[in-house]
Amino acid sequence: MKRVSRTSGFLTLMVAVILLLIGSYAFFESADTSLFLVKRFQNTLVAKKLHWAAQGGLECAFAVNKQNAGVPPPLQSYSDCEKEVLPVGERGRLDVQVEVDPPVINSSHFTLKSKASESNGRNGGNGERTVSKDIEVTTKSVMPGIFKTSSMLRLTGDFALLPNKNTNKDGKNECITMVVKDKHNFVHSDSTANSKLIIRDNDGYSEGQVPPGVDLAALNNSAKLGNFSCAPGYQSFNMVGTREGEYLANDIDEDPAMDMFKDLFGVTRDKWKEVRDSQFTGNQTAIINKDNTSVMVENCADKINEAYKNGAKRIWIDGSCNLGSSDKPATDGMPIDLNTPADNKPDMEVMIVVRDGIIYSAGQVGISGLVYQFKTGERADSAMTADMVTSCETAGFCSSSAHSEPYKNKAFYTHGALYAFGGLAVDMPDLVFEVFGSLWAEYDISKWQGIISPGGGATPGGSAVKWKEGTWRD
């Protein structure tokens, strides 16, 4: 009996040992599997962190380029992106670096590359993720057309305009005549019967671009001017008596978010005094009527031309500018020409800024260069249009009983033939920019391009940055 008992005990012990070994193996196998899963989860977590950190770096780099549009992407600083993207606890353990390809600055397409990596991780710092996306940098002129205005633009009479041909990358001329804040703010008045708005180019108009009944041969006698042809859909025509806006085309551009002051000077409008006092000093500049906006500058044409004769190419005027001249001195070859206004003078560059005041002309006038008129809000609209009424009365175009309605809301007004070579930028919201009589205007960038330059305090164009379609989240 003892032998049977010993055998049974031994078998029980062996079974217990085997079960213990099996249990231990299962336990350690399970622990190893769990550890593997934990490590795998941690690696996945790190990979996700790296991926989203790299994506964040890409978004940050894009924001840097949007905020500093005008600076080529290779010259931007992305050093703050790591701090912006990584939480405090991850800094030092993860790194984020942004690179731009190609490194050349004279390109319109760039690839932003953002790399996130472990700086001292378990894998010896080998874990990393890189994401990239292409961006497009487009540059357009600060003055894309003959006119740029945030005001109501009212044309009364016959108008012949030679637009900016604006050649695109495919060689097509997507002509730009004017830029308005709202197309409804462009009005071709019916005060003069049969008046026409004609956009000139090399081949004139064809049927379908003009209303029925218009004599194309007669029209194209004045429309076929210039040395280029506008692409289809980029040549407006309008004639009093036709349905308003029916034949307006894409050469009249709408820009609801326009910020002319920032486009010209690179800073917001509230910094106008800093711009004036820093960029309009020196031998080639002049400030007229400084800080005296309550007093209108009479014979303003004389003052501008005198400054130009003395070498000024950047001229700032505080207050209203009545272009009339009392003694009509010789103005041939001057920015404001009252004698031979129809001549486009070569080799002339000038920028004229008028702050918190009206611009008025009682007769034919030629304006060369870039004229920029703006208001700061420091002077009431009613005070400025009171200057307009005074100028009108002095010129004999309105009497005390007739001036109220027609002139009280005008900011820029010419009565007679206006010839403009260069560009007119009227930044006077809630007021009217009106040309009454006739207008002959030509887009001529040579009249101001050298003035709008980094050396002069403003970039030569406004840049826009956008993701290139098809490379990521369109």
C-alpha positions as CSV (number, residue, x, y, z in Angstrom):
1,M,0.0,0.0,0.0
2,K,2.9,2.4,0.7
3,R,4.3,1.8,-2.7
4,V,1.0,2.7,-4.4
5,S,0.8,5.8,-2.2
6,R,4.3,7.0,-3.1
7,T,3.7,6.5,-6.8
8,S,0.5,8.4,-6.6
9,G,2.2,11.3,-4.8
10,F,5.0,11.4,-7.3
11,L,2.5,11.6,-10.1
12,T,0.6,14.3,-8.4
13,L,3.8,16.3,-7.9
14,M,4.8,15.8,-11.5
15,V,1.5,17.0,-12.8
16,A,1.7,20.0,-10.5
17,V,5.1,20.9,-11.7
18,I,4.1,20.4,-15.4
19,L,1.0,22.6,-14.9
20,L,3.2,25.2,-13.1
21,L,5.7,25.2,-16.0
22,I,2.9,25.5,-18.5
23,G,1.3,28.2,-16.5
24,S,4.6,30.0,-16.1
25,Y,5.3,29.8,-19.8
26,A,1.8,31.0,-20.6
27,F,2.2,33.9,-18.1
28,F,5.6,34.9,-19.5
29,E,4.4,34.5,-23.1
30,S,1.4,36.7,-22.3
31,A,3.6,39.2,-20.5
32,D,6.0,39.3,-23.5
33,T,3.1,39.7,-25.9
34,S,1.7,42.5,-23.7
35,L,5.1,44.2,-23.6
36,F,5.3,43.8,-27.4
37,L,1.8,45.4,-27.8
38,V,2.8,48.2,-25.4
39,K,5.9,48.8,-27.4
40,R,4.0,48.7,-30.6
41,F,1.4,51.1,-29.3
42,Q,4.1,53.4,-28.1
43,N,5.8,53.3,-31.5
44,T,2.5,53.9,-33.2
45,L,1.8,56.8,-30.8
46,V,5.3,58.3,-31.5
47,A,4.8,57.8,-35.2
48,K,1.4,59.6,-35.0
49,K,3.0,62.4,-33.0
50,L,5.8,62.7,-35.5
51,H,3.3,62.7,-38.4
52,W,1.1,65.4,-36.9
53,A,4.1,67.4,-35.7
54,A,5.3,67.4,-39.3
55,Q,1.9,68.4,-40.6
56,G,1.8,71.2,-38.0
57,G,5.2,72.4,-39.3
58,L,3.8,72.5,-42.8
59,E,0.8,74.5,-41.7
60,C,3.1,76.9,-39.8
61,A,5.4,77.4,-42.8
62,F,2.3,78.1,-44.9
63,A,1.1,80.7,-42.4
64,V,4.5,82.3,-42.3
65,N,4.4,82.8,-46.0
66,K,0.9,84.1,-46.0
67,Q,1.7,86.6,-43.2
68,N,4.8,87.8,-44.9
69,A,3.6,87.7,-48.5
70,G,6.2,89.5,-50.7
71,V,9.2,87.8,-49.0
72,P,10.3,84.8,-51.1
73,P,9.8,81.5,-49.3
74,P,13.5,80.6,-49.2
75,L,14.2,83.8,-47.3
76,Q,11.5,83.3,-44.7
77,S,12.4,82.4,-41.1
78,Y,10.7,79.2,-39.9
79,S,12.6,79.0,-36.6
80,D,9.5,79.6,-34.5
81,C,7.5,76.8,-36.0
82,E,8.9,74.1,-33.7
83,K,7.8,76.2,-30.6
84,E,4.4,76.8,-32.2
85,V,3.8,73.2,-33.1
86,L,5.2,71.1,-30.2
87,P,3.7,71.1,-26.7
88,V,6.1,72.1,-24.0
89,G,6.5,68.5,-22.8
90,E,7.6,67.3,-26.2
91,R,10.2,70.0,-26.9
92,G,13.7,68.6,-26.6
93,R,12.4,65.1,-27.3
94,L,11.0,65.9,-30.7
95,D,12.4,68.2,-33.4
96,V,10.6,70.0,-36.2
97,Q,12.5,71.4,-39.2
98,V,11.1,73.2,-42.3
99,E,12.9,73.4,-45.6
100,V,12.0,75.0,-48.9
101,D,12.9,73.6,-52.3
102,P,14.1,75.1,-54.6
103,P,16.3,77.5,-52.6
104,V,16.3,80.1,-55.5
105,I,14.0,83.1,-54.9
106,N,13.0,83.9,-58.5
107,S,10.4,81.1,-58.7
108,S,6.6,81.0,-58.5
109,H,6.4,77.3,-57.3
110,F,8.0,76.0,-54.1
111,T,7.9,72.8,-52.1
112,L,7.5,73.1,-48.4
113,K,9.1,70.2,-46.5
114,S,8.5,69.6,-42.8
115,K,10.4,66.9,-40.9
116,A,9.6,65.8,-37.4
117,S,12.1,63.5,-35.6
118,E,13.0,62.0,-32.2
119,S,16.0,63.8,-30.8
120,N,16.8,61.3,-28.0
121,G,14.2,58.6,-28.4
122,R,14.5,54.9,-27.7
123,N,15.4,54.2,-31.3
124,G,18.5,56.2,-31.1
125,G,16.8,59.2,-32.7
126,N,16.0,57.4,-35.9
127,G,12.3,57.8,-35.8
128,E,11.1,60.6,-38.2
129,R,8.3,61.6,-40.5
130,T,8.5,64.0,-43.5
131,V,5.6,65.6,-45.2
132,S,5.6,68.1,-48.1
133,K,3.3,70.1,-50.2
134,D,3.7,72.6,-53.0
135,I,2.7,76.2,-52.8
136,E,2.2,78.8,-55.5
137,V,3.4,82.4,-55.1
138,T,1.7,84.8,-57.4
139,T,2.6,88.5,-57.7
140,K,0.3,91.2,-59.1
141,S,0.9,94.8,-59.5
142,V,-0.2,97.1,-56.7
143,M,-2.0,99.0,-59.5
144,P,-3.3,96.3,-61.9
145,G,-5.4,98.7,-64.0
146,I,-5.8,102.3,-65.0
147,F,-8.2,102.9,-62.1
148,K,-8.3,101.3,-58.7
149,T,-11.1,102.6,-56.4
150,S,-13.0,101.8,-53.3
151,S,-15.4,104.6,-54.2
152,M,-18.3,104.8,-56.5
153,L,-16.8,105.3,-60.0
154,R,-19.1,107.3,-62.2
155,L,-18.1,108.0,-65.9
156,T,-20.2,110.5,-67.8
157,G,-19.3,111.0,-71.5
158,D,-17.1,109.1,-74.0
159,F,-14.2,107.1,-72.7
160,A,-11.4,105.4,-74.5
161,L,-9.1,103.3,-72.3
162,L,-5.9,101.3,-73.1
163,P,-5.8,98.6,-70.3
164,N,-3.0,96.7,-68.7
165,K,-2.5,93.8,-71.1
166,N,-1.7,91.5,-68.1
167,T,-0.2,88.5,-70.0
168,N,-0.6,85.2,-68.2
169,K,1.7,82.2,-68.2
170,D,0.0,80.8,-71.3
171,G,0.7,84.0,-73.3
172,K,-2.9,85.2,-73.3
173,N,-3.6,88.9,-72.5
174,E,-6.1,88.8,-69.6
175,C,-6.5,92.6,-69.8
176,I,-7.3,94.7,-66.7
177,T,-8.9,98.1,-67.1
178,M,-10.0,98.9,-63.6
179,V,-10.3,97.3,-60.1
180,V,-13.4,98.2,-58.1
181,K,-14.5,97.1,-54.7
182,D,-17.9,96.2,-56.0
183,K,-18.9,96.0,-59.7
184,H,-22.2,97.7,-58.7
185,N,-20.1,100.7,-57.8
186,F,-19.1,101.2,-61.4
187,V,-21.7,103.4,-63.2
188,H,-21.5,104.6,-66.8
189,S,-23.9,107.6,-66.5
190,D,-26.6,108.4,-69.1
191,S,-26.1,112.2,-68.7
192,T,-24.5,112.3,-72.1
193,A,-26.6,110.7,-74.9
194,N,-24.9,107.8,-76.8
195,S,-21.8,108.1,-74.7
196,K,-19.5,105.0,-74.9
197,L,-17.0,103.1,-72.8
198,I,-14.4,101.7,-75.2
199,I,-11.6,99.4,-74.2
200,R,-8.8,99.7,-76.8
201,D,-6.6,97.0,-78.1
202,N,-4.9,95.9,-81.4
203,D,-7.9,94.3,-83.1
204,G,-10.9,96.2,-81.7
205,Y,-14.3,94.5,-81.2
206,S,-16.2,91.8,-82.9
207,E,-19.9,91.0,-83.1
208,G,-21.1,89.6,-79.8
209,Q,-18.9,91.9,-77.8
210,V,-21.1,94.9,-78.5
211,P,-24.9,95.5,-78.5
212,P,-26.9,94.9,-81.7
213,G,-27.0,97.9,-84.0
214,V,-23.5,99.3,-83.1
215,D,-21.6,100.2,-86.2
216,L,-18.4,98.1,-85.7
217,A,-16.5,99.8,-88.5
218,A,-17.1,103.2,-86.9
219,L,-16.4,101.9,-83.4
220,N,-13.2,100.2,-84.3
221,N,-11.8,103.4,-85.7
222,S,-11.1,104.4,-82.1
223,A,-11.0,101.0,-80.5
224,K,-8.1,99.5,-82.7
225,L,-5.2,101.1,-80.9
226,G,-2.3,99.6,-79.0
227,N,0.1,96.8,-79.9
228,F,-1.7,93.8,-78.2
229,S,-5.1,92.0,-78.3
230,C,-7.1,91.3,-75.2
231,A,-8.2,87.6,-74.8
232,P,-11.8,86.8,-75.3
233,G,-13.9,87.9,-72.3
234,Y,-11.5,90.6,-71.2
235,Q,-12.7,93.6,-73.2
236,S,-15.6,95.6,-71.9
237,F,-17.9,97.7,-73.9
238,N,-20.8,99.8,-72.7
239,M,-23.1,102.4,-74.4
240,V,-25.7,104.5,-72.8
241,G,-29.1,103.2,-73.7
242,T,-28.2,99.5,-73.5
243,R,-28.8,97.3,-70.6
244,E,-26.5,98.3,-67.8
245,G,-23.6,95.9,-67.3
246,E,-24.6,93.5,-70.1
247,Y,-21.3,94.0,-72.0
248,L,-19.0,94.5,-69.0
249,A,-16.2,91.9,-69.1
250,N,-13.5,90.4,-66.9
251,D,-11.2,93.4,-67.5
252,I,-13.2,95.1,-64.8
253,D,-11.9,93.3,-61.8
254,E,-13.8,93.1,-58.4
255,D,-11.7,93.1,-55.2
256,P,-14.0,93.4,-52.1
257,A,-11.0,93.0,-49.7
258,M,-8.8,95.7,-51.4
259,D,-6.4,97.5,-49.0
260,M,-4.7,100.0,-51.2
261,F,-2.6,101.7,-48.5
262,K,-1.1,98.4,-47.5
263,D,-0.5,97.4,-51.1
264,L,1.4,100.6,-51.7
265,F,3.3,101.0,-48.5
266,G,3.4,97.6,-46.9
267,V,1.7,98.7,-43.6
268,T,-1.8,99.5,-42.4
269,R,-3.5,102.8,-43.1
270,D,-3.3,103.9,-39.4
271,K,0.5,104.2,-39.9
272,W,0.1,106.9,-42.6
273,K,2.0,109.5,-40.6
274,E,5.0,107.2,-40.2
275,V,5.0,106.5,-43.9
276,R,4.8,110.2,-44.8
277,D,7.5,111.3,-42.4
278,S,9.9,108.5,-43.3
279,Q,9.3,107.9,-47.0
280,F,8.6,111.4,-48.1
281,T,11.8,113.0,-46.9
282,G,15.0,113.7,-48.9
283,N,16.0,115.4,-52.1
284,Q,13.5,113.6,-54.3
285,T,10.4,114.2,-52.2
286,A,8.1,117.0,-51.2
287,I,5.3,117.5,-48.6
288,I,2.8,120.2,-49.5
289,N,0.5,121.8,-46.8
290,K,1.8,119.6,-44.1
291,D,-0.7,118.9,-41.3
292,N,-2.9,121.7,-42.5
293,T,-5.8,119.8,-44.0
294,S,-8.4,122.5,-43.1
295,V,-6.8,124.8,-45.7
296,M,-7.3,123.8,-49.3
297,V,-4.3,123.9,-51.6
298,E,-5.3,126.4,-54.4
299,N,-3.4,126.2,-57.7
300,C,-2.4,122.7,-56.6
301,A,-1.1,121.9,-60.1
302,D,1.4,124.7,-59.8
303,K,2.6,123.4,-56.4
304,I,3.0,119.8,-57.7
305,N,4.8,120.9,-60.9
306,E,7.1,123.2,-59.0
307,A,8.1,120.3,-56.6
308,Y,8.7,118.1,-59.7
309,K,10.9,120.7,-61.3
310,N,12.9,120.8,-58.1
311,G,13.5,117.1,-58.4
312,A,10.7,115.6,-56.3
313,K,9.4,112.3,-57.6
314,R,7.3,111.4,-54.4
315,I,4.9,114.3,-53.6
316,W,2.6,114.2,-50.6
317,I,-0.3,116.7,-50.1
318,D,-2.3,117.1,-46.9
319,G,-5.8,118.4,-47.6
320,S,-7.8,119.2,-50.7
321,C,-6.1,119.8,-54.0
322,N,-7.7,122.2,-56.5
323,L,-5.8,121.6,-59.7
324,G,-6.8,125.0,-61.1
325,S,-4.0,127.4,-62.0
326,S,-4.3,131.2,-61.7
327,D,-1.6,132.2,-64.1
328,K,-1.4,129.1,-66.3
329,P,2.4,128.7,-66.4
330,A,4.0,126.4,-68.9
331,T,3.1,122.8,-67.8
332,D,4.3,120.9,-70.9
333,G,6.3,117.8,-69.7
334,M,5.0,118.2,-66.1
335,P,2.9,115.7,-64.0
336,I,-0.1,118.0,-64.2
337,D,-0.4,119.4,-67.7
338,L,-3.0,122.1,-68.4
339,N,-1.5,123.2,-71.8
340,T,-1.0,120.0,-73.8
341,P,-2.8,117.4,-71.7
342,A,-3.2,114.8,-74.5
343,D,0.5,114.1,-74.8
344,N,1.9,111.1,-73.0
345,K,5.3,112.3,-71.8
346,P,8.1,109.8,-71.8
347,D,10.8,109.4,-69.1
348,M,8.5,110.6,-66.3
349,E,8.1,108.8,-62.9
350,V,6.1,110.4,-60.1
351,M,3.8,109.4,-57.3
352,I,1.3,112.0,-55.9
353,V,-0.5,111.2,-52.6
354,V,-3.4,113.3,-51.4
355,R,-4.6,112.7,-47.8
356,D,-7.9,113.7,-46.4
357,G,-8.9,116.0,-49.2
358,I,-10.7,116.3,-52.6
359,I,-9.1,116.5,-56.0
360,Y,-10.9,118.9,-58.4
361,S,-10.3,120.1,-61.9
362,A,-12.5,122.6,-63.7
363,G,-11.2,122.1,-67.2
364,Q,-9.1,119.9,-69.4
365,V,-6.1,118.4,-67.6
366,G,-3.5,115.7,-68.1
367,I,-2.3,113.7,-65.2
368,S,0.9,111.6,-65.5
369,G,2.2,109.2,-62.8
370,L,0.4,107.4,-60.0
371,V,-2.1,109.5,-58.1
372,Y,-3.2,107.9,-54.8
373,Q,-6.0,109.7,-52.8
374,F,-7.1,108.3,-49.4
375,K,-8.8,109.4,-46.2
376,T,-7.9,108.5,-42.6
377,G,-11.2,109.3,-40.9
378,E,-9.6,112.2,-39.1
379,R,-11.5,114.7,-41.3
380,A,-15.2,114.4,-41.9
381,D,-16.5,113.6,-45.4
382,S,-18.8,116.7,-45.1
383,A,-15.7,118.9,-44.6
384,M,-14.0,117.5,-47.7
385,T,-17.0,117.8,-49.9
386,A,-17.5,121.3,-48.7
387,D,-14.1,121.9,-50.3
388,M,-15.5,120.4,-53.5
389,V,-18.4,122.8,-53.4
390,T,-16.1,125.8,-52.8
391,S,-13.9,124.7,-55.8
392,C,-17.0,124.3,-58.0
393,E,-18.3,127.7,-57.1
394,T,-14.9,129.4,-57.6
395,A,-14.7,127.8,-61.1
396,G,-18.2,129.0,-61.9
397,F,-19.7,125.6,-62.5
398,C,-22.3,125.7,-59.7
399,S,-24.1,128.4,-57.8
400,S,-25.2,128.5,-54.1
401,S,-28.6,127.3,-55.1
402,A,-27.5,124.4,-57.4
403,H,-24.5,122.9,-55.8
404,S,-25.9,120.9,-52.9
405,E,-26.9,117.6,-54.4
406,P,-24.5,117.2,-57.4
407,Y,-21.3,118.0,-55.4
408,K,-21.8,117.2,-51.8
409,N,-20.6,113.6,-52.0
410,K,-17.7,114.0,-54.5
411,A,-14.1,113.1,-53.6
412,F,-12.5,113.3,-57.1
413,Y,-14.1,115.3,-59.8
414,T,-13.0,116.6,-63.2
415,H,-15.2,118.7,-65.4
416,G,-13.9,118.6,-69.0
417,A,-11.4,116.4,-70.8
418,L,-9.2,114.2,-68.5
419,Y,-6.1,112.5,-69.9
420,A,-4.5,110.0,-67.5
421,F,-1.2,108.2,-68.2
422,G,-0.2,105.9,-65.4
423,G,-2.9,105.2,-62.9
424,L,-5.5,106.8,-60.6
425,A,-6.1,105.1,-57.2
426,V,-9.1,106.7,-55.3
427,D,-9.4,105.2,-51.9
428,M,-12.4,107.2,-50.6
429,P,-15.2,104.9,-49.5
430,D,-18.7,106.4,-49.3
431,L,-17.7,109.2,-51.7
432,V,-17.8,109.4,-55.5
433,F,-14.9,109.4,-58.1
434,E,-16.4,111.1,-61.1
435,V,-15.1,112.1,-64.5
436,F,-17.6,114.4,-66.3
437,G,-16.9,115.1,-70.0
438,S,-14.5,112.8,-71.7
439,L,-11.6,110.6,-70.7
440,W,-8.6,109.3,-72.6
441,A,-6.5,107.0,-70.3
442,E,-3.6,104.6,-70.8
443,Y,-2.1,102.1,-68.3
444,D,1.6,103.0,-68.2
445,I,3.6,101.2,-65.5
446,S,6.7,103.2,-66.5
447,K,5.2,106.2,-64.9
448,W,5.5,104.8,-61.4
449,Q,7.2,101.4,-61.2
450,G,10.5,102.8,-60.2
451,I,8.9,104.8,-57.4
452,I,7.1,101.8,-55.9
453,S,10.2,99.9,-55.0
454,P,11.9,98.4,-51.8
455,G,14.3,101.4,-51.9
456,G,11.3,103.7,-51.9
457,G,9.6,102.0,-49.1
458,A,7.0,99.8,-50.9
459,T,7.2,96.4,-52.7
460,P,6.7,96.4,-56.5
461,G,3.7,94.2,-56.2
462,G,1.3,92.4,-53.9
463,S,2.0,88.7,-53.5
464,A,-0.5,86.0,-52.8
465,V,0.4,82.5,-51.5
466,K,-1.8,79.4,-51.9
467,W,-1.5,75.7,-51.8
468,K,-1.1,74.2,-55.2
469,E,-4.1,72.1,-56.1
470,G,-3.6,68.3,-56.3
471,T,-0.7,68.2,-53.8
472,W,-2.7,67.9,-50.6
473,R,-6.1,69.0,-49.1
474,D,-7.3,71.2,-51.9
